[in-house]
Amino acid sequence: MSRADFRHHLALPCAGFTLLELLVGLAVMAVLSTLAFSGLNRIQSHLAATEAEVENWQRLNAAMELFADGLRHADRVSGDASQVAIERGPERLEHGVAQGYWRVRDASEVEMLAPARDWQLAYLDARQQWQGEWHEASAPLAVRYQVSVPGRYPDSPPRSYERWVVLR
């Protein structure tokens, strides 16, 4: 190969990338990978929070249904604005909210817990008046309760839900 041929061979464009192009491509891929990983991590944390909230709502709904069913079939109801005892034959269930949980206790002291910050109870008497306490022999006409549950995140405000259970 002559010297002229060699120079002509060097003047031809080379196939491939320069080192600078490879480094820029590698940096772009690193940035994109970091963004994708942080997005995936955020999705996973939101999924875990959503699953925990669904479980809490299922437990709260189970407590509400147990409460409503107990009231509908009760022989005797007694309570105040924060706690109620439901008696049906020899069975006695106590419902109350304390330390951030709706607690349901039976005679064997078994507790079922559901997240709740606060609740308010009111009892409808025969004169169609709402009372804050109920200690009469007969069951009230209806029970109204408002449950305050924690927000989705620690800094979010609580949410309140009101339900009525008509007994007669």
MIKE-675688 format. One record per atom (N, C-alpha, C): x, y negated, z; residue in three letters; residue number from 1. Coordinates in steps of 0.05 Angstrom, whole numbers. Layout:
# residues N
+--------+--------+--------+------+--------+
|      u |      v |      w | tike | lumkol |
+--------+--------+--------+------+--------+
|      X |      Y |      Z |  Ala |    NUM |
...
+--------+--------+--------+------+--------+
***
This chain:
# residues 168
+--------+--------+--------+------+--------+
|      u |      v |      w | tike | lumkol |
+--------+--------+--------+------+--------+
|     17 |     23 |      0 |  Met |      1 |
|      0 |      0 |      0 |  Met |      1 |
|     18 |    -25 |      0 |  Met |      1 |
|     12 |    -42 |    -18 |  Ser |      2 |
|     28 |    -66 |    -20 |  Ser |      2 |
|     19 |    -87 |      0 |  Ser |      2 |
|     36 |   -107 |      3 |  Arg |      3 |
|     30 |   -128 |     22 |  Arg |      3 |
|      4 |   -143 |     14 |  Arg |      3 |
|     -1 |   -147 |    -10 |  Ala |      4 |
|    -25 |   -161 |    -20 |  Ala |      4 |
|    -50 |   -144 |    -14 |  Ala |      4 |
|    -47 |   -118 |    -18 |  Asp |      5 |
|    -70 |   -100 |    -12 |  Asp |      5 |
|    -76 |   -101 |     18 |  Asp |      5 |
|    -55 |   -102 |     34 |  Phe |      6 |
|    -59 |   -102 |     64 |  Phe |      6 |
|    -74 |   -128 |     72 |  Phe |      6 |
|    -65 |   -151 |     60 |  Arg |      7 |
|    -79 |   -176 |     67 |  Arg |      7 |
|   -108 |   -175 |     58 |  Arg |      7 |
|   -112 |   -164 |     35 |  His |      8 |
|   -140 |   -162 |     25 |  His |      8 |
|   -157 |   -144 |     44 |  His |      8 |
|   -145 |   -123 |     54 |  His |      9 |
|   -159 |   -105 |     72 |  His |      9 |
|   -166 |   -119 |     98 |  His |      9 |
|   -148 |   -136 |    109 |  Leu |     10 |
|   -153 |   -151 |    133 |  Leu |     10 |
|   -175 |   -172 |    129 |  Leu |     10 |
|   -178 |   -183 |    106 |  Ala |     11 |
|   -197 |   -204 |    101 |  Ala |     11 |
|   -226 |   -193 |    100 |  Ala |     11 |
|   -229 |   -167 |     96 |  Leu |     12 |
|   -255 |   -156 |     94 |  Leu |     12 |
|   -269 |   -157 |    122 |  Leu |     12 |
|   -295 |   -161 |    123 |  Pro |     13 |
|   -308 |   -162 |    149 |  Pro |     13 |
|   -308 |   -134 |    162 |  Pro |     13 |
|   -303 |   -133 |    188 |  Cys |     14 |
|   -302 |   -108 |    202 |  Cys |     14 |
|   -329 |   -101 |    213 |  Cys |     14 |
|   -335 |    -76 |    214 |  Ala |     15 |
|   -360 |    -67 |    225 |  Ala |     15 |
|   -356 |    -63 |    255 |  Ala |     15 |
|   -376 |    -72 |    272 |  Gly |     16 |
|   -374 |    -69 |    301 |  Gly |     16 |
|   -378 |    -96 |    315 |  Gly |     16 |
|   -375 |    -96 |    341 |  Phe |     17 |
|   -379 |   -120 |    357 |  Phe |     17 |
|   -353 |   -128 |    370 |  Phe |     17 |
|   -351 |   -154 |    375 |  Thr |     18 |
|   -327 |   -163 |    389 |  Thr |     18 |
|   -332 |   -159 |    419 |  Thr |     18 |
|   -310 |   -161 |    434 |  Leu |     19 |
|   -312 |   -157 |    463 |  Leu |     19 |
|   -331 |   -178 |    475 |  Leu |     19 |
|   -330 |   -202 |    466 |  Leu |     20 |
|   -348 |   -223 |    477 |  Leu |     20 |
|   -377 |   -216 |    472 |  Leu |     20 |
|   -384 |   -206 |    448 |  Glu |     21 |
|   -411 |   -198 |    442 |  Glu |     21 |
|   -421 |   -175 |    460 |  Glu |     21 |
|   -403 |   -156 |    465 |  Leu |     22 |
|   -410 |   -134 |    483 |  Leu |     22 |
|   -415 |   -144 |    511 |  Leu |     22 |
|   -398 |   -162 |    521 |  Leu |     23 |
|   -402 |   -172 |    548 |  Leu |     23 |
|   -428 |   -188 |    551 |  Leu |     23 |
|   -434 |   -204 |    531 |  Val |     24 |
|   -459 |   -219 |    532 |  Val |     24 |
|   -483 |   -200 |    531 |  Val |     24 |
|   -482 |   -180 |    515 |  Gly |     25 |
|   -504 |   -160 |    514 |  Gly |     25 |
|   -507 |   -145 |    540 |  Gly |     25 |
|   -484 |   -139 |    552 |  Leu |     26 |
|   -485 |   -125 |    578 |  Leu |     26 |
|   -496 |   -143 |    600 |  Leu |     26 |
|   -490 |   -169 |    600 |  Ala |     27 |
|   -501 |   -188 |    619 |  Ala |     27 |
|   -531 |   -191 |    616 |  Ala |     27 |
|   -540 |   -193 |    591 |  Val |     28 |
|   -569 |   -195 |    586 |  Val |     28 |
|   -584 |   -170 |    596 |  Val |     28 |
|   -573 |   -147 |    590 |  Met |     29 |
|   -585 |   -122 |    600 |  Met |     29 |
|   -585 |   -120 |    630 |  Met |     29 |
|   -565 |   -130 |    643 |  Ala |     30 |
|   -564 |   -130 |    673 |  Ala |     30 |
|   -586 |   -148 |    684 |  Ala |     30 |
|   -590 |   -172 |    672 |  Val |     31 |
|   -611 |   -190 |    681 |  Val |     31 |
|   -638 |   -178 |    677 |  Val |     31 |
|   -643 |   -166 |    653 |  Leu |     32 |
|   -669 |   -154 |    648 |  Leu |     32 |
|   -674 |   -130 |    666 |  Leu |     32 |
|   -654 |   -114 |    672 |  Ser |     33 |
|   -657 |    -92 |    690 |  Ser |     33 |
|   -664 |   -101 |    718 |  Ser |     33 |
|   -651 |   -122 |    727 |  Thr |     34 |
|   -657 |   -133 |    754 |  Thr |     34 |
|   -685 |   -143 |    756 |  Thr |     34 |
|   -694 |   -157 |    735 |  Leu |     35 |
|   -722 |   -167 |    735 |  Leu |     35 |
|   -742 |   -144 |    735 |  Leu |     35 |
|   -736 |   -124 |    719 |  Ala |     36 |
|   -754 |   -101 |    717 |  Ala |     36 |
|   -755 |    -86 |    744 |  Ala |     36 |
|   -732 |    -82 |    757 |  Phe |     37 |
|   -732 |    -68 |    782 |  Phe |     37 |
|   -746 |    -84 |    804 |  Phe |     37 |
|   -743 |   -110 |    805 |  Ser |     38 |
|   -757 |   -126 |    825 |  Ser |     38 |
|   -787 |   -126 |    820 |  Ser |     38 |
|   -795 |   -126 |    796 |  Gly |     39 |
|   -824 |   -124 |    789 |  Gly |     39 |
|   -835 |    -97 |    797 |  Gly |     39 |
|   -821 |    -76 |    792 |  Leu |     40 |
|   -829 |    -49 |    800 |  Leu |     40 |
|   -831 |    -47 |    830 |  Leu |     40 |
|   -811 |    -58 |    844 |  Asn |     41 |
|   -811 |    -58 |    873 |  Asn |     41 |
|   -835 |    -72 |    884 |  Asn |     41 |
|   -842 |    -95 |    873 |  Arg |     42 |
|   -865 |   -111 |    881 |  Arg |     42 |
|   -891 |    -95 |    877 |  Arg |     42 |
|   -893 |    -82 |    854 |  Ile |     43 |
|   -917 |    -66 |    848 |  Ile |     43 |
|   -920 |    -43 |    869 |  Ile |     43 |
|   -898 |    -30 |    876 |  Gln |     44 |
|   -899 |     -8 |    895 |  Gln |     44 |
|   -907 |    -19 |    923 |  Gln |     44 |
|   -898 |    -42 |    931 |  Ser |     45 |
|   -905 |    -52 |    957 |  Ser |     45 |
|   -935 |    -61 |    957 |  Ser |     45 |
|   -945 |    -72 |    936 |  His |     46 |
|   -973 |    -79 |    934 |  His |     46 |
|   -991 |    -54 |    934 |  His |     46 |
|   -981 |    -33 |    921 |  Leu |     47 |
|   -996 |     -8 |    920 |  Leu |     47 |
|   -998 |      4 |    949 |  Leu |     47 |
|   -976 |      3 |    964 |  Ala |     48 |
|   -977 |     13 |    991 |  Ala |     48 |
|   -995 |     -3 |   1009 |  Ala |     48 |
|   -995 |    -30 |   1005 |  Ala |     49 |
|  -1013 |    -47 |   1021 |  Ala |     49 |
|  -1042 |    -42 |   1014 |  Ala |     49 |
|  -1048 |    -38 |    989 |  Thr |     50 |
|  -1075 |    -32 |    980 |  Thr |     50 |
|  -1085 |     -5 |    991 |  Thr |     50 |
|  -1068 |     15 |    990 |  Glu |     51 |
|  -1075 |     41 |   1001 |  Glu |     51 |
|  -1081 |     39 |   1031 |  Glu |     51 |
|  -1065 |     24 |   1045 |  Ala |     52 |
|  -1069 |     21 |   1074 |  Ala |     52 |
|  -1096 |      6 |   1079 |  Ala |     52 |
|  -1102 |    -14 |   1063 |  Glu |     53 |
|  -1127 |    -29 |   1066 |  Glu |     53 |
|  -1151 |    -11 |   1060 |  Glu |     53 |
|  -1148 |      5 |   1040 |  Val |     54 |
|  -1170 |     24 |   1033 |  Val |     54 |
|  -1175 |     43 |   1056 |  Val |     54 |
|  -1154 |     54 |   1068 |  Glu |     55 |
|  -1156 |     72 |   1090 |  Glu |     55 |
|  -1170 |     58 |   1114 |  Glu |     55 |
|  -1162 |     33 |   1119 |  Asn |     56 |
|  -1174 |     18 |   1141 |  Asn |     56 |
|  -1204 |     13 |   1136 |  Asn |     56 |
|  -1211 |      7 |   1111 |  Trp |     57 |
|  -1239 |      3 |   1105 |  Trp |     57 |
|  -1255 |     28 |   1108 |  Trp |     57 |
|  -1243 |     51 |   1100 |  Gln |     58 |
|  -1257 |     76 |   1103 |  Gln |     58 |
|  -1262 |     82 |   1133 |  Gln |     58 |
|  -1242 |     77 |   1150 |  Arg |     59 |
|  -1246 |     82 |   1178 |  Arg |     59 |
|  -1266 |     63 |   1190 |  Arg |     59 |
|  -1266 |     37 |   1182 |  Leu |     60 |
|  -1285 |     18 |   1192 |  Leu |     60 |
|  -1313 |     26 |   1183 |  Leu |     60 |
|  -1316 |     34 |   1158 |  Asn |     61 |
|  -1342 |     42 |   1148 |  Asn |     61 |
|  -1353 |     66 |   1163 |  Asn |     61 |
|  -1335 |     85 |   1169 |  Ala |     62 |
|  -1343 |    109 |   1184 |  Ala |     62 |
|  -1352 |    101 |   1212 |  Ala |     62 |
|  -1338 |     82 |   1225 |  Ala |     63 |
|  -1347 |     72 |   1251 |  Ala |     63 |
|  -1374 |     58 |   1250 |  Ala |     63 |
|  -1378 |     42 |   1229 |  Met |     64 |
|  -1404 |     28 |   1225 |  Met |     64 |
|  -1427 |     48 |   1221 |  Met |     64 |
|  -1422 |     69 |   1205 |  Glu |     65 |
|  -1442 |     89 |   1200 |  Glu |     65 |
|  -1448 |    105 |   1225 |  Glu |     65 |
|  -1428 |    112 |   1240 |  Leu |     66 |
|  -1432 |    126 |   1265 |  Leu |     66 |
|  -1448 |    109 |   1285 |  Leu |     66 |
|  -1442 |     83 |   1286 |  Phe |     67 |
|  -1456 |     65 |   1303 |  Phe |     67 |
|  -1486 |     63 |   1295 |  Phe |     67 |
|  -1490 |     58 |   1269 |  Ala |     68 |
|  -1518 |     55 |   1259 |  Ala |     68 |
|  -1534 |     81 |   1263 |  Ala |     68 |
|  -1522 |    104 |   1258 |  Asp |     69 |
|  -1535 |    130 |   1261 |  Asp |     69 |
|  -1541 |    134 |   1291 |  Asp |     69 |
|  -1522 |    128 |   1308 |  Gly |     70 |
|  -1526 |    131 |   1337 |  Gly |     70 |
|  -1549 |    113 |   1347 |  Gly |     70 |
|  -1550 |     89 |   1337 |  Leu |     71 |
|  -1572 |     70 |   1345 |  Leu |     71 |
|  -1599 |     81 |   1336 |  Leu |     71 |
|  -1600 |     91 |   1311 |  Arg |     72 |
|  -1626 |    100 |   1300 |  Arg |     72 |
|  -1637 |    124 |   1316 |  Arg |     72 |
|  -1620 |    140 |   1327 |  His |     73 |
|  -1628 |    165 |   1341 |  His |     73 |
|  -1625 |    163 |   1371 |  His |     73 |
|  -1621 |    139 |   1381 |  Ala |     74 |
|  -1615 |    136 |   1410 |  Ala |     74 |
|  -1641 |    139 |   1427 |  Ala |     74 |
|  -1637 |    151 |   1450 |  Asp |     75 |
|  -1658 |    151 |   1470 |  Asp |     75 |
|  -1656 |    126 |   1487 |  Asp |     75 |
|  -1632 |    116 |   1491 |  Arg |     76 |
|  -1628 |     93 |   1507 |  Arg |     76 |
|  -1604 |     77 |   1496 |  Arg |     76 |
|  -1607 |     51 |   1496 |  Val |     77 |
|  -1585 |     33 |   1487 |  Val |     77 |
|  -1581 |     12 |   1509 |  Val |     77 |
|  -1556 |      8 |   1517 |  Ser |     78 |
|  -1550 |    -13 |   1536 |  Ser |     78 |
|  -1524 |    -26 |   1528 |  Ser |     78 |
|  -1522 |    -51 |   1534 |  Gly |     79 |
|  -1497 |    -65 |   1527 |  Gly |     79 |
|  -1499 |    -95 |   1529 |  Gly |     79 |
|  -1477 |   -107 |   1523 |  Asp |     80 |
|  -1476 |   -136 |   1522 |  Asp |     80 |
|  -1465 |   -145 |   1495 |  Asp |     80 |
|  -1454 |   -169 |   1493 |  Ala |     81 |
|  -1446 |   -179 |   1467 |  Ala |     81 |
|  -1420 |   -166 |   1457 |  Ala |     81 |
|  -1405 |   -152 |   1474 |  Ser |     82 |
|  -1380 |   -141 |   1466 |  Ser |     82 |
|  -1378 |   -111 |   1466 |  Ser |     82 |
|  -1396 |    -97 |   1481 |  Gln |     83 |
|  -1395 |    -68 |   1483 |  Gln |     83 |
|  -1423 |    -57 |   1485 |  Gln |     83 |
|  -1427 |    -34 |   1474 |  Val |     84 |
|  -1454 |    -21 |   1475 |  Val |     84 |
|  -1451 |      9 |   1480 |  Val |     84 |
|  -1469 |     20 |   1496 |  Ala |     85 |
|  -1470 |     48 |   1502 |  Ala |     85 |
|  -1495 |     59 |   1489 |  Ala |     85 |
|  -1492 |     81 |   1474 |  Ile |     86 |
|  -1515 |     94 |   1461 |  Ile |     86 |
|  -1518 |    121 |   1473 |  Ile |     86 |
|  -1542 |    127 |   1484 |  Glu |     87 |
|  -1547 |    153 |   1497 |  Glu |     87 |
|  -1568 |    168 |   1480 |  Glu |     87 |
|  -1562 |    193 |   1475 |  Arg |     88 |
|  -1580 |    211 |   1461 |  Arg |     88 |
|  -1579 |    238 |   1475 |  Arg |     88 |
|  -1598 |    243 |   1492 |  Gly |     89 |
|  -1597 |    268 |   1508 |  Gly |     89 |
|  -1573 |    266 |   1527 |  Gly |     89 |
|  -1557 |    287 |   1528 |  Pro |     90 |
|  -1534 |    287 |   1545 |  Pro |     90 |
|  -1510 |    272 |   1533 |  Pro |     90 |
|  -1512 |    265 |   1507 |  Glu |     91 |
|  -1490 |    251 |   1493 |  Glu |     91 |
|  -1490 |    222 |   1500 |  Glu |     91 |
|  -1466 |    211 |   1502 |  Arg |     92 |
|  -1463 |    182 |   1507 |  Arg |     92 |
|  -1439 |    173 |   1490 |  Arg |     92 |
|  -1444 |    154 |   1473 |  Leu |     93 |
|  -1422 |    141 |   1457 |  Leu |     93 |
|  -1419 |    112 |   1466 |  Leu |     93 |
|  -1395 |    104 |   1470 |  Glu |     94 |
|  -1390 |     76 |   1477 |  Glu |     94 |
|  -1374 |     63 |   1453 |  Glu |     94 |
|  -1385 |     41 |   1444 |  His |     95 |
|  -1373 |     26 |   1422 |  His |     95 |
|  -1363 |      0 |   1433 |  His |     95 |
|  -1339 |     -8 |   1425 |  Gly |     96 |
|  -1329 |    -34 |   1434 |  Gly |     96 |
|  -1304 |    -42 |   1417 |  Gly |     96 |
|  -1298 |    -67 |   1417 |  Val |     97 |
|  -1274 |    -76 |   1403 |  Val |     97 |
|  -1254 |    -87 |   1424 |  Val |     97 |
|  -1230 |    -75 |   1423 |  Ala |     98 |
|  -1209 |    -84 |   1442 |  Ala |     98 |
|  -1182 |    -79 |   1429 |  Ala |     98 |
|  -1164 |    -98 |   1434 |  Gln |     99 |
|  -1137 |    -96 |   1425 |  Gln |     99 |
|  -1134 |    -91 |   1395 |  Gln |     99 |
|  -1152 |   -104 |   1380 |  Gly |    100 |
|  -1150 |   -102 |   1350 |  Gly |    100 |
|  -1163 |    -78 |   1338 |  Gly |    100 |
|  -1178 |    -62 |   1353 |  Tyr |    101 |
|  -1190 |    -38 |   1342 |  Tyr |    101 |
|  -1219 |    -34 |   1352 |  Tyr |    101 |
|  -1235 |    -24 |   1334 |  Trp |    102 |
|  -1262 |    -16 |   1341 |  Trp |    102 |
|  -1259 |     12 |   1353 |  Trp |    102 |
|  -1266 |     15 |   1379 |  Arg |    103 |
|  -1262 |     40 |   1393 |  Arg |    103 |
|  -1289 |     53 |   1397 |  Arg |    103 |
|  -1291 |     78 |   1390 |  Val |    104 |
|  -1314 |     95 |   1395 |  Val |    104 |
|  -1306 |    117 |   1414 |  Val |    104 |
|  -1318 |    118 |   1437 |  Arg |    105 |
|  -1311 |    139 |   1457 |  Arg |    105 |
|  -1335 |    156 |   1463 |  Arg |    105 |
|  -1330 |    182 |   1465 |  Asp |    106 |
|  -1351 |    200 |   1473 |  Asp |    106 |
|  -1344 |    210 |   1501 |  Asp |    106 |
|  -1360 |    229 |   1511 |  Ala |    107 |
|  -1357 |    239 |   1538 |  Ala |    107 |
|  -1330 |    252 |   1543 |  Ala |    107 |
|  -1318 |    263 |   1523 |  Ser |    108 |
|  -1292 |    276 |   1527 |  Ser |    108 |
|  -1269 |    256 |   1523 |  Ser |    108 |
|  -1275 |    230 |   1521 |  Glu |    109 |
|  -1255 |    209 |   1518 |  Glu |    109 |
|  -1240 |    210 |   1491 |  Glu |    109 |
|  -1252 |    223 |   1472 |  Val |    110 |
|  -1240 |    223 |   1445 |  Val |    110 |
|  -1246 |    196 |   1433 |  Val |    110 |
|  -1226 |    184 |   1421 |  Glu |    111 |
|  -1230 |    157 |   1409 |  Glu |    111 |
|  -1227 |    159 |   1379 |  Glu |    111 |
|  -1244 |    144 |   1365 |  Met |    112 |
|  -1240 |    140 |   1337 |  Met |    112 |
|  -1234 |    110 |   1334 |  Met |    112 |
|  -1213 |    103 |   1320 |  Leu |    113 |
|  -1205 |     76 |   1318 |  Leu |    113 |
|  -1207 |     65 |   1290 |  Leu |    113 |
|  -1216 |     41 |   1288 |  Ala |    114 |
|  -1217 |     26 |   1262 |  Ala |    114 |
|  -1208 |     -2 |   1268 |  Ala |    114 |
|  -1193 |    -14 |   1249 |  Pro |    115 |
|  -1183 |    -41 |   1254 |  Pro |    115 |
|  -1206 |    -62 |   1255 |  Pro |    115 |
|  -1206 |    -77 |   1276 |  Ala |    116 |
|  -1226 |    -99 |   1279 |  Ala |    116 |
|  -1216 |   -118 |   1300 |  Ala |    116 |
|  -1218 |   -144 |   1295 |  Arg |    117 |
|  -1209 |   -164 |   1313 |  Arg |    117 |
|  -1229 |   -170 |   1335 |  Arg |    117 |
|  -1254 |   -172 |   1326 |  Asp |    118 |
|  -1275 |   -181 |   1345 |  Asp |    118 |
|  -1302 |   -172 |   1334 |  Asp |    118 |
|  -1322 |   -171 |   1351 |  Trp |    119 |
|  -1349 |   -167 |   1342 |  Trp |    119 |
|  -1368 |   -179 |   1362 |  Trp |    119 |
|  -1391 |   -186 |   1352 |  Gln |    120 |
|  -1412 |   -197 |   1368 |  Gln |    120 |
|  -1438 |   -181 |   1363 |  Gln |    120 |
|  -1451 |   -175 |   1385 |  Leu |    121 |
|  -1476 |   -160 |   1383 |  Leu |    121 |
|  -1499 |   -177 |   1393 |  Leu |    121 |
|  -1522 |   -172 |   1381 |  Ala |    122 |
|  -1547 |   -184 |   1389 |  Ala |    122 |
|  -1569 |   -164 |   1386 |  Ala |    122 |
|  -1588 |   -165 |   1405 |  Tyr |    123 |
|  -1610 |   -145 |   1406 |  Tyr |    123 |
|  -1637 |   -159 |   1403 |  Tyr |    123 |
|  -1654 |   -148 |   1385 |  Leu |    124 |
|  -1680 |   -160 |   1380 |  Leu |    124 |
|  -1701 |   -148 |   1398 |  Leu |    124 |
|  -1713 |   -165 |   1415 |  Asp |    125 |
|  -1733 |   -154 |   1434 |  Asp |    125 |
|  -1761 |   -154 |   1421 |  Asp |    125 |
|  -1781 |   -146 |   1437 |  Ala |    126 |
|  -1808 |   -144 |   1427 |  Ala |    126 |
|  -1820 |   -171 |   1421 |  Ala |    126 |
|  -1810 |   -193 |   1432 |  Arg |    127 |
|  -1820 |   -219 |   1426 |  Arg |    127 |
|  -1806 |   -232 |   1402 |  Arg |    127 |
|  -1791 |   -216 |   1387 |  Gln |    128 |
|  -1776 |   -225 |   1363 |  Gln |    128 |
|  -1755 |   -245 |   1370 |  Gln |    128 |
|  -1743 |   -243 |   1393 |  Gln |    129 |
|  -1721 |   -261 |   1402 |  Gln |    129 |
|  -1695 |   -245 |   1404 |  Gln |    129 |
|  -1674 |   -257 |   1394 |  Trp |    130 |
|  -1648 |   -243 |   1396 |  Trp |    130 |
|  -1636 |   -248 |   1424 |  Trp |    130 |
|  -1627 |   -226 |   1436 |  Gln |    131 |
|  -1615 |   -227 |   1463 |  Gln |    131 |
|  -1586 |   -219 |   1462 |  Gln |    131 |
|  -1570 |   -231 |   1479 |  Gly |    132 |
|  -1542 |   -224 |   1480 |  Gly |    132 |
|  -1536 |   -199 |   1496 |  Gly |    132 |
|  -1554 |   -190 |   1513 |  Glu |    133 |
|  -1551 |   -166 |   1528 |  Glu |    133 |
|  -1576 |   -149 |   1526 |  Glu |    133 |
|  -1573 |   -123 |   1531 |  Trp |    134 |
|  -1596 |   -105 |   1530 |  Trp |    134 |
|  -1593 |    -84 |   1552 |  Trp |    134 |
|  -1611 |    -85 |   1572 |  His |    135 |
|  -1610 |    -66 |   1594 |  His |    135 |
|  -1638 |    -55 |   1600 |  His |    135 |
|  -1656 |    -56 |   1581 |  Glu |    136 |
|  -1683 |    -47 |   1585 |  Glu |    136 |
|  -1685 |    -17 |   1579 |  Glu |    136 |
|  -1706 |     -4 |   1588 |  Ala |    137 |
|  -1710 |     24 |   1584 |  Ala |    137 |
|  -1716 |     31 |   1555 |  Ala |    137 |
|  -1730 |     14 |   1541 |  Ser |    138 |
|  -1736 |     20 |   1513 |  Ser |    138 |
|  -1714 |     10 |   1495 |  Ser |    138 |
|  -1713 |     21 |   1472 |  Ala |    139 |
|  -1692 |     12 |   1453 |  Ala |    139 |
|  -1701 |    -15 |   1440 |  Ala |    139 |
|  -1682 |    -31 |   1432 |  Pro |    140 |
|  -1690 |    -56 |   1419 |  Pro |    140 |
|  -1702 |    -51 |   1391 |  Pro |    140 |
|  -1715 |    -71 |   1380 |  Leu |    141 |
|  -1726 |    -67 |   1353 |  Leu |    141 |
|  -1704 |    -66 |   1332 |  Leu |    141 |
|  -1683 |    -81 |   1337 |  Ala |    142 |
|  -1661 |    -81 |   1318 |  Ala |    142 |
|  -1635 |    -90 |   1333 |  Ala |    142 |
|  -1613 |    -83 |   1321 |  Val |    143 |
|  -1587 |    -93 |   1331 |  Val |    143 |
|  -1573 |   -106 |   1308 |  Val |    143 |
|  -1563 |   -130 |   1314 |  Arg |    144 |
|  -1547 |   -145 |   1294 |  Arg |    144 |
|  -1518 |   -146 |   1304 |  Arg |    144 |
|  -1500 |   -139 |   1287 |  Tyr |    145 |
|  -1472 |   -141 |   1296 |  Tyr |    145 |
|  -1455 |   -153 |   1274 |  Tyr |    145 |
|  -1436 |   -169 |   1283 |  Gln |    146 |
|  -1418 |   -183 |   1265 |  Gln |    146 |
|  -1390 |   -173 |   1272 |  Gln |    146 |
|  -1376 |   -162 |   1252 |  Val |    147 |
|  -1349 |   -151 |   1257 |  Val |    147 |
|  -1329 |   -169 |   1242 |  Val |    147 |
|  -1308 |   -177 |   1256 |  Ser |    148 |
|  -1287 |   -192 |   1245 |  Ser |    148 |
|  -1263 |   -174 |   1241 |  Ser |    148 |
|  -1254 |   -171 |   1217 |  Val |    149 |
|  -1231 |   -153 |   1211 |  Val |    149 |
|  -1207 |   -170 |   1203 |  Val |    149 |
|  -1183 |   -159 |   1207 |  Pro |    150 |
|  -1159 |   -173 |   1199 |  Pro |    150 |
|  -1158 |   -178 |   1170 |  Pro |    150 |
|  -1145 |   -200 |   1162 |  Gly |    151 |
|  -1141 |   -206 |   1134 |  Gly |    151 |
|  -1121 |   -186 |   1121 |  Gly |    151 |
|  -1119 |   -187 |   1095 |  Arg |    152 |
|  -1101 |   -168 |   1082 |  Arg |    152 |
|  -1072 |   -171 |   1090 |  Arg |    152 |
|  -1064 |   -196 |   1094 |  Tyr |    153 |
|  -1036 |   -201 |   1102 |  Tyr |    153 |
|  -1036 |   -214 |   1130 |  Tyr |    153 |
|  -1014 |   -212 |   1144 |  Pro |    154 |
|  -1013 |   -222 |   1172 |  Pro |    154 |
|  -1021 |   -251 |   1175 |  Pro |    154 |
|  -1014 |   -268 |   1155 |  Asp |    155 |
|  -1020 |   -296 |   1157 |  Asp |    155 |
|  -1047 |   -304 |   1145 |  Asp |    155 |
|  -1062 |   -285 |   1134 |  Ser |    156 |
|  -1088 |   -291 |   1122 |  Ser |    156 |
|  -1110 |   -291 |   1144 |  Ser |    156 |
|  -1130 |   -307 |   1140 |  Pro |    157 |
|  -1151 |   -309 |   1160 |  Pro |    157 |
|  -1168 |   -284 |   1161 |  Pro |    157 |
|  -1180 |   -278 |   1184 |  Pro |    158 |
|  -1198 |   -254 |   1186 |  Pro |    158 |
|  -1223 |   -258 |   1169 |  Pro |    158 |
|  -1235 |   -235 |   1162 |  Arg |    159 |
|  -1260 |   -235 |   1147 |  Arg |    159 |
|  -1281 |   -225 |   1165 |  Arg |    159 |
|  -1305 |   -236 |   1163 |  Ser |    160 |
|  -1327 |   -228 |   1180 |  Ser |    160 |
|  -1350 |   -215 |   1163 |  Ser |    160 |
|  -1362 |   -194 |   1174 |  Tyr |    161 |
|  -1384 |   -181 |   1161 |  Tyr |    161 |
|  -1406 |   -177 |   1181 |  Tyr |    161 |
|  -1430 |   -181 |   1172 |  Glu |    162 |
|  -1453 |   -178 |   1190 |  Glu |    162 |
|  -1471 |   -156 |   1179 |  Glu |    162 |
|  -1481 |   -139 |   1197 |  Arg |    163 |
|  -1500 |   -118 |   1191 |  Arg |    163 |
|  -1522 |   -118 |   1211 |  Arg |    163 |
|  -1545 |   -109 |   1202 |  Trp |    164 |
|  -1568 |   -105 |   1219 |  Trp |    164 |
|  -1576 |    -76 |   1218 |  Trp |    164 |
|  -1583 |    -65 |   1241 |  Val |    165 |
|  -1594 |    -38 |   1242 |  Val |    165 |
|  -1622 |    -40 |   1254 |  Val |    165 |
|  -1642 |    -34 |   1238 |  Val |    166 |
|  -1670 |    -35 |   1247 |  Val |    166 |
|  -1676 |     -8 |   1260 |  Val |    166 |
|  -1686 |     -9 |   1284 |  Leu |    167 |
|  -1691 |     16 |   1299 |  Leu |    167 |
|  -1720 |     24 |   1299 |  Leu |    167 |
|  -1739 |      5 |   1299 |  Arg |    168 |
|  -1767 |     12 |   1299 |  Arg |    168 |
|  -1782 |     -3 |   1278 |  Arg |    168 |
+--------+--------+--------+------+--------+
***
